[in-house]
Structures are given as structure tokens and as C-alpha cells.
């Protein structure tokens, strides 16, 4: 028979915790990211309305 020789870490089951490994200099809340996206969409719509091609 073929033996399965795959070994996985006992604690995490092969999953990595990226938040504990990397700290970003820029921390944004989800609300501010959504606000920026909405503002960008509104800006693009306003540009298309006021400066049509």
C-alpha cells in the first residue's frame, strides 16, 4: 500500500496567520475604505456629467 507521508503542523493545520506576521504602516477601517470607494465613484460620475465627450 501507498503510505501518505504528508505532514502538517499540529496547531494550525497548514493555515497561516498573516495578521500576526505583517504590520502595515497604513491602517484603514473598513468604513473609510468604503467611503473612499463611494467618493471615487461619485467623482467619476460627476466628471462624466460635467465634461461629456
N, C-alpha and C positions, 0 to 999 in steps of 0.2 A: 504494500500500500504506500501511497504517497503521503509523506508527513508534511503538515503545514508548519513551516518554520518562521512565520511572520510573528515578530514580537512587537508588542505595543506597550507604551508606558502604562503603568497600572492606575495612575491617578486620573489622567485626562482622556484616555482612550484615543490618543493621536491628535486631539484637538489642541490648538494653540490659543493662548490668551494674548491677543495683540495689545489690548489696552494696558497691560502691565509691562510690556516691552518698550513701547514708544510713547513719548510725551511730546505733543505738538506745541509749538510756540504760539499758535493761533487757536484759541478755543472759542467756538461759536455755539450758542444754544440753537436747538432746532427751530425755535420761533424766529430768531434773527435770520437764519438761512432761508426759511420760507418767506419772510418779509422781503429779503433781498430778491428772491426769485419773482415774487409778485411785482415788486417795483420795477424790475428789469422788463417784465412782460408789458407792464403799463407804459414804460418808456418807449418800447419798440412800437406799440400800437399808436402812441401819440406821434412819433416820428412819421409813421405811415399816413396818419391823418393830416398832419400839418405840412408835410413835404411829399406829396404823392409823385410818383414817377410817370 
